[in-house]
Amino acid sequence: MVPQLRHLLTCLGIMAAKPWAFVVVAVYGLAWFVLDRETLDWHSIATMATWLMTLVIQRAEHRDTQAVQAKLDELIHAQKGAHNHLTRLDEKEPEDIEKHREKARRVD
């Protein structure tokens, strides 16, 4: 996959965890309701509910991940001789992190 696309997908996931993402979906739903009431049916309502639940789940996952990362960073900083560059590993793309994990497993 193209590195720019991987980075874009990562950024979209992070943006979906922001509070303003809920506002965007709510405004979209309101505009849909106001401008196109003829097509507003149970399918439309289910679609909006799915989008909102996706954002709720993404936000919860993002919060949990950030909390775990903060705890791990603190442990790395507290450990003498630890490699502090690992505290910035979460800024890399998921594929790069997987490569790092595979490399670290081979060393053991």
Protein Blocks (a to p, Z undefined) as FASTA:
>chain_A
ZZklmmmmmmmmmmmmpmklmmmmmmmmmmmmmmmmmlmcfklmmmmmmmmmmmmmmmmm
mmmmmmmmmmmmmmmmmpghiafklmmmmmpcfklmmmmmmmmmmmZZ
